[in-house]
């Protein structure tokens, strides 16, 4: 059954820390394998404490990604029209593509590592973002993500996470104005008795990734327990992943022009 959102359930356990750096790769959709490789490089640097906590924000070119629990019956039937890639996150199969805002937080969790609190924080960020666009999203017991209650319930935000060496990978995907017909070729997240929706479909008006991005940035930083966030845009984001030096671990280097505070 759907349950209402709490207030920062993950942030209370994750604790307030200094700053989150958003790595924004620009408006063009990113090939999934290129994005995954960037995740791994940023993850390795975070494990080594070479950079502060970071989060990739992007749209992907159309792709299906199959998590470790994906059943053969969940996979696309016929010609899927997009690559199907097996990945090392939890969960089952889903779709990524244009019109969907995907976020990959790469953060070092506090000891003792509480993965459930982390997932609840990702849910909270999406639920608050949906609310700001006039969509009432909730949690559904036993199912991760952000849902619109109904007959059937409709998922607007999905979660598929991994924690390796205490640092997170993969993350969340919030449907803004994507083409829902992509989901007709699979059993999304292995759930057969529920639907998939977008913010645009729920409100009856176009809501783009560009509109949603700054709202999700603020709520995600807050839900994860960060006091402030800043940007590394375009080439700076690529250099960040590649190993260029950006100064101290407090994010005080030249990593963009926008700095935000969460309260």
N, C-alpha and C positions, 0 to 999 in steps of 0.2 A: 504494500500500500504506500502511496506517496506520503512523504512527511515534509513539513516546512523546513526551510533552511534555519540553521542556528546562527549565532553570531561568532564568526571567527573560530570554529572548533579546532581547526588545524593550527592557527596562529598561537593559541594559548599554549600548546605543547611544543611548537617549533621555537617560540620565543622571539622577541624583538631583536633583530640584528641590524647591522649598519645599512648596507646598500645592495641593490640588485642592479646589474648592468644588462639592459636589453640590447641584444644584437639583432638589428633590423636589416634585412637583406634587400630591401626595396620592393616595389610593387609587382615586379615580374614573378610569375610562378617559378618555383625552384624544383629541379629534378630531385626525386626522393633520395636516390643513392648519393647525390652530392650533399644534400642536407644531412643525411645520416652520417656521412664521413665527417662533416663539420661537427656534428654532435660528438662523435668519438674523440676528435681532436680537442675540443673544448673540455670534454669530460676528463681526458688525461691531464690537461693543464690544471683543472680544478682539483683533482685528486692530489696532484703534486704541490698544491697551494701556490701556483704561479699566477693565478688570477682570482678575483673574487667571484662570488656566486653570479651566475649569468643565466639568460634565458633567450633562446632563439625565437623570433616571431616571424612567420612567413606564411605564404600560400604555396601549395605544391602543384606541380603538374599532375594530371589525373593518375592515380595509382591505387591499387588495393594492397594493404599490408596485412599479413596473417601472423598473429601472435602465436605463442607456444601451444595454446589450447584449441587452435582451430581444427575443426573436424572436416573431413573430406566433403561432407554434405553441406557445409557452410560456404564452400568456395564457389567462385563464379561458374555458371553453367553457360555453355556455348562460348562465343567470342566475347570476352569481357570488355574489349575496347581500350584496355589499359593494362600495364604490367601488373603481375601479382608477385609480391616480394615477401618472403618469409623473414620475419624480424625476431629480435631477441627480447621483446617486451612480453609482459603478461597479456592475458585476454585472448580474444579470437580475432576474426577478420573485420576490417573496416575499410572505408574509402577516404582518401584525401584528394583535394583538388581545388581549383579556383572557386572563390566564393566561400571558402572555409578558412577561418583564422586558426592556425596551428601554433601552439606554443610548446617549446621544449625547455623547461626549467632544468638547469644543470647546477644544482646546489648541494652543498655538503650538509647533511642532516645532523642534528645534535644527537649525542649519545644519551640514553639508549635510543637507537633508531626506531622511530614509530612510523611505519609505512601507512598505517590506517589514518593517522592524523594528517599525513602528507596528502593522501587522496582526498580526505574531507576538505582540506584547504583548497585544492584545485576545484572541487565541486562548488565550494563557497564562492570562489572568484567568478565562476560562470553563472551561478545563480544570481549574484548581485548584478552582473553585467546584463543579464536578461531583464531583470527588474527595471534597470535604467532605460530600457527600450520598450517598456510596457508589457513585457511577457512574464507571467508568473511561472517560474521554474521551481521544481521541488526535487527532493531526493526520493528514490524508490528503494525500499528495503531489499537488500540482496543484489542490487544492481547499481553499479557506479555510474556517475555522470549527472547531467542536469536534464530533467524531464518536464514535459508539460502533461499534466494529468488529463485523462480522457478515456474514451473507449475506441481504440486502445490508447495507452499512454504513448507519448511521442518523445523520442530523444532528440534534444537540440545540441547537447554537448557531451562528447565522449572522452573517456580517460583510458589511457594505456601506458603504464609506467614501469620503470625498472630502476632498481637501486643496486649499484655495483661499487664496492669499496667505499660504501657510505655516501656516495654521490648519485643523485638522480639522473635519469635519462628519459627520453620520450616524454609523454606528458598529456596534453589536452588538445581537443579540437572542437571549436564552436562554429556551428553552421550559421552563416550569415545570409547569403543569397545564392548558395550553390544549387546545381541541378540535381534534384533528388532522384532522377531516373537512374543515376549511377548505382544507387542502393538496390534497385530492382534485381540486379544480377547476383546478389549475395544474400546471406542471412546475416544482417549487420550485428556484430558482436555475438553471434550465435543465438540471438533472441528472436524467437519465431512469433511470439504473441504481442509484439509491440511495433510501433512505427518509428519513422524518422521525420524530423521537420527542420525548419530553418526559422530564424527570426523574421525574415521577410514573409514567409508563409503564415506565421502566427499573427502578424500585425496587419497583413494585407497591404504593405507598402515596401518598397525596396529599402533594405538596410545593408549597406556594403561593408566589406572588411575594413575599408579606410575609416568609416564611421565608428566601428566597433573597437578598433585597435587601441585608441587612447583610453577608452573606458575600461577595457580588460587589463591594460597595463596597470592602471591605478588599483583596481580591485585585486589583481593577482599579487602585486607587491604587498598590499595590506594583508591579504589572507595568509601569505607565507611568512608574515612577521617582519617585513623590512621597513625601516624608518624612511628611507628615500630610495629613489631609483634614477638612473640616468641612461643615456643612449650611446651606442656605438653604431653608426650608420654606414651602410654600403662598404666601401673599401676598408674603413676602420674596423668593421665587424669581421671582415675576412682576415685582416692582419691580426686581430685579437685571437682568432682561431689558429692561425698559422704559427703563432709563437712570438710575434713582435713584442717588444718591451713597452709596457704602458705604465711604468712607474710602480708605485706601491700597491698593496693589496686592498687599500681602502677606496679604490676607484677614483683617485684624484687626478688621474691622467687625462689627456685630451681625448675623450671618448664620445664626443657629440656635443650638441648645443642645448639639449633640453634636459633639465633636471626637475624631478617632481618629488614632493613630500607626501607621505601618507599619514593619516591621523587616526 
